[in-house]
Amino acid sequence: MKKRQRTRQIRRVDLSDVELASSGTARRINRDIVLELIRTRQPISRAELARQSGLQRSTVSQIIEQLLAEQWVREGRPAVSQRGRRPTLIGLNERRVALAVDIHPRQATIAVVDLNGKLMSRSMAALSRDADASTDSILKALARTKGELKGMSVEGIGVSLPGRVDPHTDKLIFAPNLHWRDFDLKSAIEKQMKLPVHVANAAIACLLAQLTFHHVEGNADAVLITASEGIGAAIFANGSIITGHDGMAGELGHISIDPAGPLCACGQRGCWEVFASCRAALRYFKELQPQRRAVTFSELLSLAEEGDTHAGAALARQAREIGVGLRLIVAALSPAIVYIAGEVTSAWHRYRPAIDQAVRRITIAGTPPTVVPIPDGDFARLRGAAALVFQRRA
């Protein structure tokens, strides 16, 4: 039998693998089903779990006993019952947590996230282009955060970053906006913190948060776009997150749409990112008002809301350029849902018309994908980083 490569994917049932399945495979699938039902319908009784899962009550009881012993779930208060014995309700154990790290070019956010996706604390660490010095800053913040946890079981550390990670080695291989190349962040953190570490691209983390904590029935095909200092993307196709060769699938922001365009941090010219990112919007504003001092993207949004026509024009141009790239994505991948995360969602009323129009125009047949903004994309990245940990420990 050909050995399978380890990839970072959402587990799914593939009928082509039935002949390779074992009793252990069935137990893992049943366990996943029960955990997902507890996550989405908690608190819930064993009897209701059996009804909703279609599993035998004895099978559900065995799974619950194992999950209780491993402290993934807890027993709560008995349910109200008209007659007979009152069933005990089951929920996830909120005292089981992950440390989550969300990395941006200039700063990292360190947070504690529980099994329900609740953000319990958050702190910041300053970063630079020096990977080693930045790692030291992250490690100090992680140590402080871990030291403040009392009575919690820390399962591991999840890291979300604006770059691509080799799915076989977990090394950072492509992060043009960070300027860290071939850096083994995972090993550096594991060595110091003595906890398992899982690293993923920021867009994949955002998408994983949606799939883990916002269950959507029947959603097997989706694309998530992060529009922030750069443009990131994650692809969910036929029930799996697609990582591609060497983990590079989803670098849609570095597709050149104008070979004569501005130079991108990746070394190419005219990438979608240089036209559609928040940095691009700031460049458009500077071109319209070259004598004005430099502003942040948050300030640009505020100026637009205050009626500054140049700020509004810069954001409108960015919205159109996001639409240009989305037309390519919809034509190539035909997703059912397009998630948009990042700073642009805080002024979604300025972006939605251009984005919806672009998506409708490229839909040749059938129905266009649903465009869904994800407010507070940084929070989604943190929850996704935590989901990396929980998915591999459950």
C-alpha positions as CSV (number, residue, x, y, z in Angstrom):
1,M,0.0,0.0,0.0
2,K,1.4,3.4,-0.9
3,K,2.2,5.5,2.1
4,R,0.0,8.6,2.4
5,Q,1.6,12.0,2.9
6,R,0.5,13.8,6.1
7,T,-1.5,16.9,5.1
8,R,-3.3,19.5,7.1
9,Q,-6.9,18.8,6.2
10,I,-10.3,18.6,7.8
11,R,-11.0,15.0,8.3
12,R,-13.7,13.7,6.0
13,V,-15.2,10.4,4.9
14,D,-14.0,9.4,1.4
15,L,-15.9,6.4,-0.1
16,S,-12.8,5.5,-2.2
17,D,-11.1,4.6,1.1
18,V,-13.8,2.2,2.3
19,E,-11.7,-0.9,1.5
20,L,-8.9,0.5,3.8
21,A,-11.2,1.2,6.7
22,S,-11.0,-0.7,10.0
23,S,-12.9,-0.8,13.3
24,G,-10.6,1.9,14.5
25,T,-11.6,4.1,11.6
26,A,-15.3,3.6,12.5
27,R,-14.6,4.5,16.2
28,R,-12.8,7.7,15.2
29,I,-15.6,8.7,12.9
30,N,-18.3,8.0,15.5
31,R,-16.2,10.0,18.1
32,D,-16.0,13.0,15.7
33,I,-19.8,12.8,15.1
34,V,-20.5,12.8,18.8
35,L,-18.1,15.6,19.5
36,E,-19.5,17.8,16.7
37,L,-23.0,17.2,18.0
38,I,-22.0,18.2,21.5
39,R,-20.2,21.3,20.2
40,T,-23.2,22.5,18.2
41,R,-26.1,21.4,20.5
42,Q,-24.7,21.5,24.0
43,P,-25.9,20.9,26.7
44,I,-27.3,17.6,25.3
45,S,-28.3,14.2,26.8
46,R,-26.9,10.8,25.8
47,A,-30.3,9.8,24.6
48,E,-30.6,12.9,22.4
49,L,-27.0,12.3,21.0
50,A,-28.1,8.8,20.1
51,R,-31.2,10.1,18.3
52,Q,-29.4,12.8,16.4
53,S,-26.4,10.7,15.5
54,G,-28.2,7.6,14.5
55,L,-25.7,5.6,16.7
56,Q,-26.7,2.9,19.2
57,R,-27.2,4.2,22.8
58,S,-24.5,1.8,24.0
59,T,-22.1,3.2,21.4
60,V,-22.8,6.8,22.5
61,S,-22.4,5.8,26.1
62,Q,-19.0,4.3,25.5
63,I,-17.8,7.3,23.5
64,I,-19.1,9.7,26.3
65,E,-17.4,7.7,29.0
66,Q,-14.1,7.9,27.1
67,L,-14.5,11.6,26.5
68,L,-15.3,12.2,30.2
69,A,-12.2,10.2,31.2
70,E,-10.0,12.3,28.8
71,Q,-11.7,15.5,30.1
72,W,-12.9,16.6,26.7
73,V,-16.5,16.9,28.0
74,R,-18.1,17.4,31.3
75,E,-21.4,16.5,32.9
76,G,-23.7,19.3,33.8
77,R,-27.1,19.6,35.5
78,P,-29.8,17.0,35.0
79,A,-32.4,18.0,32.3
80,V,-36.0,18.7,33.2
81,S,-38.0,15.6,32.6
82,Q,-41.8,14.9,32.8
83,R,-41.3,11.4,34.1
84,G,-38.7,8.9,35.0
85,R,-35.0,9.5,35.6
86,R,-33.8,12.9,34.7
87,P,-31.0,12.6,32.0
88,T,-27.6,14.3,32.7
89,L,-26.6,16.9,30.1
90,I,-23.2,16.8,28.4
91,G,-21.1,19.8,27.3
92,L,-17.6,20.6,26.3
93,N,-15.1,21.1,29.1
94,E,-14.4,24.9,29.0
95,R,-11.4,24.4,31.3
96,R,-9.5,22.8,28.5
97,V,-7.8,25.6,26.5
98,A,-5.2,26.4,23.8
99,L,-2.8,29.2,23.6
100,A,-3.3,31.0,20.3
101,V,-0.8,33.3,18.5
102,D,-1.8,35.5,15.6
103,I,1.2,37.0,13.8
104,H,1.1,40.2,11.7
105,P,4.2,42.0,10.2
106,R,4.6,44.4,13.2
107,Q,2.9,42.6,16.1
108,A,1.5,39.4,17.4
109,T,-1.6,38.7,19.5
110,I,-1.4,36.0,22.1
111,A,-4.6,34.7,23.5
112,V,-6.2,31.9,25.5
113,V,-9.2,30.2,23.8
114,D,-11.3,27.4,25.2
115,L,-13.0,24.4,23.5
116,N,-16.1,26.5,22.8
117,G,-14.0,29.1,20.9
118,K,-14.4,31.6,23.7
119,L,-11.6,34.2,23.9
120,M,-10.5,34.3,27.6
121,S,-7.6,36.7,27.4
122,R,-5.5,38.6,24.9
123,S,-2.1,40.4,24.9
124,M,0.2,41.9,22.3
125,A,3.9,41.5,21.4
126,A,5.9,43.8,19.2
127,L,7.6,42.1,16.2
128,S,10.2,43.1,13.6
129,R,11.9,41.7,10.4
130,D,14.3,39.8,12.7
131,A,12.7,36.3,13.0
132,D,14.8,35.3,16.1
133,A,14.2,38.6,18.0
134,S,10.5,38.4,17.1
135,T,10.3,34.8,18.3
136,D,11.8,35.8,21.7
137,S,9.1,38.5,22.0
138,I,6.4,35.9,21.3
139,L,7.9,33.4,23.8
140,K,8.0,36.0,26.6
141,A,4.3,36.8,26.0
142,L,3.4,33.1,25.9
143,A,5.2,32.4,29.1
144,R,3.5,35.3,30.9
145,T,0.1,34.1,29.6
146,K,0.6,30.5,30.5
147,G,1.8,31.5,34.0
148,E,-1.5,33.4,34.6
149,L,-3.6,30.3,33.9
150,K,-4.9,28.6,37.1
151,G,-6.8,25.3,37.0
152,M,-6.7,25.2,33.2
153,S,-5.4,22.3,31.0
154,V,-3.3,23.8,28.2
155,E,-3.5,21.4,25.2
156,G,-1.0,23.1,23.0
157,I,-0.2,26.3,21.0
158,G,-1.7,27.2,17.6
159,V,0.0,29.8,15.4
160,S,-1.7,31.8,12.6
161,L,0.6,33.8,10.3
162,P,0.6,35.6,7.0
163,G,2.6,33.0,5.0
164,R,2.7,29.5,3.9
165,V,3.8,26.5,5.9
166,D,5.3,23.2,4.6
167,P,2.7,20.6,5.5
168,H,5.4,18.0,6.0
169,T,7.9,19.9,8.1
170,D,5.7,22.7,9.6
171,K,8.5,25.2,8.6
172,L,7.6,28.6,7.3
173,I,8.5,28.7,3.6
174,F,6.8,31.8,2.2
175,A,6.0,35.0,4.1
176,P,6.9,38.0,1.9
177,N,5.2,40.6,4.2
178,L,7.0,39.2,7.3
179,H,10.4,38.9,5.5
180,W,11.1,35.6,7.4
181,R,12.3,32.9,5.1
182,D,12.7,29.2,5.8
183,F,12.2,29.8,9.5
184,D,11.4,26.9,11.9
185,L,9.1,28.8,14.2
186,K,7.3,25.6,15.4
187,S,10.5,24.0,16.8
188,A,11.6,27.3,18.4
189,I,8.4,27.6,20.4
190,E,8.1,23.9,21.2
191,K,11.6,23.8,22.6
192,Q,10.9,26.7,25.0
193,M,7.3,26.1,25.9
194,K,7.3,22.2,26.1
195,L,3.9,22.0,24.4
196,P,2.9,20.8,21.0
197,V,2.8,23.6,18.4
198,H,0.7,23.7,15.2
199,V,1.3,26.4,12.6
200,A,-1.0,27.5,9.7
201,N,-1.5,30.2,7.2
202,A,-3.8,33.0,8.5
203,A,-6.5,32.5,5.9
204,I,-6.6,28.8,6.6
205,A,-6.9,29.6,10.3
206,C,-9.8,31.9,9.6
207,L,-11.5,29.3,7.5
208,L,-10.9,26.6,10.1
209,A,-12.6,28.8,12.7
210,Q,-15.6,29.1,10.5
211,L,-15.8,25.3,9.9
212,T,-15.2,24.4,13.6
213,F,-17.2,27.0,15.5
214,H,-19.8,28.0,13.0
215,H,-21.3,24.8,11.6
216,V,-22.9,25.2,8.2
217,E,-24.9,22.3,7.0
218,G,-24.0,21.0,3.5
219,N,-21.1,23.5,3.0
220,A,-18.5,21.4,1.2
221,D,-17.1,24.1,-1.1
222,A,-15.9,27.6,0.1
223,V,-13.2,30.1,-0.3
224,L,-12.0,32.5,2.3
225,I,-10.2,35.8,1.4
226,T,-8.4,37.9,4.0
227,A,-8.0,41.5,3.0
228,S,-5.6,43.2,5.3
229,E,-1.9,44.3,4.9
230,G,-1.9,41.6,2.1
231,I,-4.4,39.3,0.4
232,G,-4.6,35.8,1.7
233,A,-6.8,32.9,0.7
234,A,-7.9,29.4,1.8
235,I,-9.8,26.9,-0.2
236,F,-12.3,24.3,1.1
237,A,-13.2,21.9,-1.7
238,N,-15.3,18.7,-1.6
239,G,-15.1,18.7,2.2
240,S,-11.3,19.3,2.7
241,I,-9.0,22.2,3.1
242,I,-6.7,22.2,0.1
243,T,-3.0,22.7,0.8
244,G,-1.5,21.6,-2.5
245,H,2.1,20.9,-3.3
246,D,4.4,22.0,-0.5
247,G,1.5,23.8,1.2
248,M,1.4,26.6,-1.4
249,A,-2.3,26.3,-2.5
250,G,-4.2,29.4,-1.9
251,E,-1.6,32.1,-2.7
252,L,-4.2,33.8,-4.9
253,G,-3.0,37.3,-3.7
254,H,0.2,36.6,-5.7
255,I,-1.5,35.9,-9.0
256,S,-0.3,38.7,-11.3
257,I,-3.2,40.5,-12.9
258,D,-1.1,43.3,-14.5
259,P,2.5,42.4,-15.4
260,A,3.3,46.2,-15.7
261,G,1.9,46.9,-12.2
262,P,3.7,47.9,-9.0
263,L,6.3,45.6,-7.5
264,C,5.0,43.1,-5.0
265,A,6.8,41.9,-1.8
266,C,7.0,38.5,-3.5
267,G,9.2,39.9,-6.3
268,Q,6.6,39.8,-9.0
269,R,4.8,42.8,-10.6
270,G,1.1,43.5,-10.6
271,C,0.0,40.9,-8.1
272,W,-3.7,41.1,-7.0
273,E,-2.4,42.0,-3.5
274,V,-0.8,45.2,-4.7
275,F,-4.1,46.4,-6.0
276,A,-6.6,45.0,-3.5
277,S,-4.9,45.1,-0.1
278,C,-5.3,47.7,2.6
279,R,-1.8,48.9,1.8
280,A,-3.0,49.5,-1.8
281,A,-5.9,51.6,-0.4
282,L,-3.4,53.8,1.5
283,R,-1.3,54.1,-1.7
284,Y,-4.4,55.3,-3.7
285,F,-5.2,57.9,-1.0
286,K,-1.6,59.1,-1.1
287,E,-1.7,59.5,-4.8
288,L,-4.9,61.6,-4.5
289,Q,-3.4,63.7,-1.7
290,P,0.4,63.6,-2.0
291,Q,1.0,66.5,0.4
292,R,-1.0,65.0,3.3
293,R,0.8,63.1,6.1
294,A,0.7,59.3,6.0
295,V,-2.4,57.7,7.7
296,T,-3.2,54.3,9.0
297,F,-6.0,52.2,7.4
298,S,-8.2,52.8,10.4
299,E,-7.7,56.5,10.0
300,L,-8.5,56.1,6.3
301,L,-11.8,54.4,7.2
302,S,-12.6,57.2,9.7
303,L,-11.9,59.9,7.1
304,A,-14.2,58.3,4.6
305,E,-17.0,58.1,7.2
306,E,-16.5,61.8,7.9
307,G,-17.1,62.6,4.3
308,D,-13.5,62.9,2.9
309,T,-14.1,62.3,-0.8
310,H,-10.5,61.2,-1.5
311,A,-10.6,58.6,1.3
312,G,-13.9,57.4,-0.1
313,A,-12.5,57.2,-3.6
314,A,-9.5,55.2,-2.3
315,L,-11.7,52.7,-0.6
316,A,-14.0,52.4,-3.6
317,R,-11.0,51.6,-5.9
318,Q,-9.8,48.9,-3.4
319,A,-13.3,47.4,-3.4
320,R,-13.4,47.2,-7.2
321,E,-9.9,45.6,-7.2
322,I,-11.1,43.0,-4.7
323,G,-14.0,42.3,-7.1
324,V,-11.6,41.8,-10.0
325,G,-9.7,39.0,-8.1
326,L,-12.9,37.4,-6.9
327,R,-14.1,37.1,-10.5
328,L,-11.1,34.9,-11.2
329,I,-11.6,32.8,-8.1
330,V,-15.3,32.2,-8.7
331,A,-14.7,31.3,-12.3
332,A,-11.9,28.9,-11.4
333,L,-13.3,27.3,-8.2
334,S,-17.1,27.9,-8.2
335,P,-17.5,28.0,-4.4
336,A,-20.8,28.0,-2.7
337,I,-19.7,30.6,-0.2
338,V,-17.0,33.3,-0.3
339,Y,-16.0,34.4,3.1
340,I,-14.3,37.8,3.5
341,A,-12.2,38.6,6.5
342,G,-9.9,41.4,7.5
343,E,-10.0,45.1,8.2
344,V,-12.3,45.8,5.2
345,T,-15.3,44.1,7.0
346,S,-15.4,47.0,9.5
347,A,-16.7,49.2,6.7
348,W,-18.5,46.5,4.8
349,H,-21.2,48.9,3.4
350,R,-18.5,50.5,1.3
351,Y,-17.2,47.2,-0.1
352,R,-20.3,44.9,-0.5
353,P,-21.9,46.6,-3.6
354,A,-18.7,46.2,-5.8
355,I,-18.0,42.7,-4.5
356,D,-21.5,41.4,-5.0
357,Q,-21.6,42.9,-8.5
358,A,-18.4,41.3,-9.5
359,V,-19.5,37.9,-8.2
360,R,-22.9,38.1,-10.0
361,R,-21.3,39.1,-13.3
362,I,-18.9,36.1,-13.5
363,T,-21.6,33.5,-12.6
364,I,-22.4,32.1,-16.1
365,A,-24.9,29.5,-15.0
366,G,-26.6,28.5,-11.7
367,T,-26.6,30.7,-8.7
368,P,-23.8,33.0,-7.6
369,P,-21.9,32.2,-4.4
370,T,-23.0,33.7,-1.1
371,V,-20.6,36.4,0.1
372,V,-20.3,36.4,3.9
373,P,-18.2,39.0,5.8
374,I,-16.4,37.8,9.0
375,P,-16.3,40.6,11.5
376,D,-13.2,40.9,13.6
377,G,-11.0,38.8,11.4
378,D,-8.2,38.9,14.1
379,F,-10.5,37.1,16.5
380,A,-11.3,34.5,13.8
381,R,-7.5,33.9,13.2
382,L,-7.0,33.4,17.0
383,R,-10.0,30.9,17.1
384,G,-8.6,29.1,14.1
385,A,-5.2,28.8,15.7
386,A,-6.8,27.2,18.7
387,A,-8.9,24.9,16.4
388,L,-5.5,23.7,15.0
389,V,-4.7,22.4,18.5
390,F,-8.1,20.9,19.4
391,Q,-8.5,19.2,16.1
392,R,-5.2,17.3,16.5
393,R,-5.8,16.4,20.2
394,A,-9.4,15.3,20.1
